[in-house]
Amino acid sequence: MTLSDVEIIEEMESWDGFAGALRAEDRTLFTEMLRLCYQYFPAMQAKESPFPSEALFMSLLLVQHKTIVWLLGEFEKLKDKKDEGLAV
């Protein structure tokens, strides 16, 4: 059985209490992190599991991994620019 829209939305909303207990700056980041998961809604629906949190966690991990990969790419670009400057 795949996850329904309602199950996914309920799971995401179930984290409101956690978000509310965070400091304001962390709450903002956490809320944004959850918002980014909505882009993976179709993939979360495809997950066959009695635990909707698994699909949410996998989406969160994917968002984090994409950010890390992007940051590494930006770091490499800056490093290359610095190395080019030194070679002149």
C-alpha positions as CSV (number, residue, x, y, z in Angstrom):
1,M,0.0,0.0,0.0
2,T,1.4,3.4,-1.0
3,L,1.2,6.5,1.1
4,S,-1.8,8.8,0.5
5,D,-1.7,12.5,0.2
6,V,-3.4,12.8,3.6
7,E,-0.9,10.5,5.3
8,I,2.0,12.5,4.0
9,I,0.5,15.9,4.9
10,E,-0.5,14.6,8.3
11,E,3.1,13.3,8.9
12,M,4.6,16.7,7.9
13,E,2.1,18.6,10.1
14,S,2.9,16.2,13.0
15,W,6.3,17.9,13.2
16,D,4.7,21.3,14.0
17,G,5.1,20.7,17.8
18,F,8.8,20.0,17.3
19,A,9.2,23.1,15.2
20,G,7.4,25.2,17.8
21,A,9.8,24.1,20.5
22,L,12.8,25.3,18.5
23,R,14.5,28.7,18.7
24,A,13.1,31.2,16.2
25,E,16.1,30.9,13.8
26,D,16.1,27.1,13.9
27,R,12.3,27.1,13.5
28,T,12.6,29.1,10.3
29,L,15.3,26.7,9.0
30,F,13.3,23.6,9.9
31,T,10.1,25.0,8.4
32,E,12.0,25.8,5.1
33,M,13.5,22.3,5.2
34,L,10.1,20.7,5.4
35,R,8.7,23.0,2.7
36,L,11.5,21.8,0.3
37,C,10.3,18.3,0.8
38,Y,7.0,19.0,-1.0
39,Q,9.0,18.9,-4.3
40,Y,9.4,15.2,-3.6
41,F,5.7,14.6,-2.9
42,P,5.2,12.1,-5.8
43,A,8.2,10.1,-4.6
44,M,6.9,10.1,-1.1
45,Q,3.5,8.8,-2.3
46,A,5.3,5.9,-4.1
47,K,6.9,4.7,-0.9
48,E,5.3,1.5,0.3
49,S,5.5,1.7,4.1
50,P,3.2,1.8,7.1
51,F,5.5,4.5,8.4
52,P,5.0,7.9,6.6
53,S,8.0,9.3,8.4
54,E,10.4,7.1,6.4
55,A,9.4,8.9,3.2
56,L,9.7,12.3,4.9
57,F,13.2,11.5,6.2
58,M,14.4,10.3,2.9
59,S,13.2,13.5,1.3
60,L,15.0,15.5,4.0
61,L,18.2,13.6,3.4
62,L,17.9,14.2,-0.4
63,V,17.4,17.9,0.1
64,Q,20.5,17.9,2.4
65,H,22.6,15.9,0.0
66,K,21.7,18.1,-2.9
67,T,22.8,21.2,-0.9
68,I,26.1,19.5,0.1
69,V,26.8,18.6,-3.5
70,W,26.1,22.1,-4.6
71,L,28.3,23.6,-1.9
72,L,31.2,21.3,-2.9
73,G,30.8,22.4,-6.5
74,E,30.9,26.0,-5.4
75,F,33.9,25.4,-3.3
76,E,35.8,23.7,-6.2
77,K,35.0,26.7,-8.4
78,L,36.4,29.1,-5.9
79,K,39.5,26.9,-5.3
80,D,40.1,26.7,-9.1
81,K,39.8,30.5,-9.4
82,K,42.3,30.9,-6.5
83,D,44.7,28.5,-8.1
84,E,44.4,30.3,-11.4
85,G,45.3,33.6,-9.7
86,L,48.4,32.0,-8.1
87,A,49.6,30.6,-11.4
88,V,49.8,34.0,-13.1
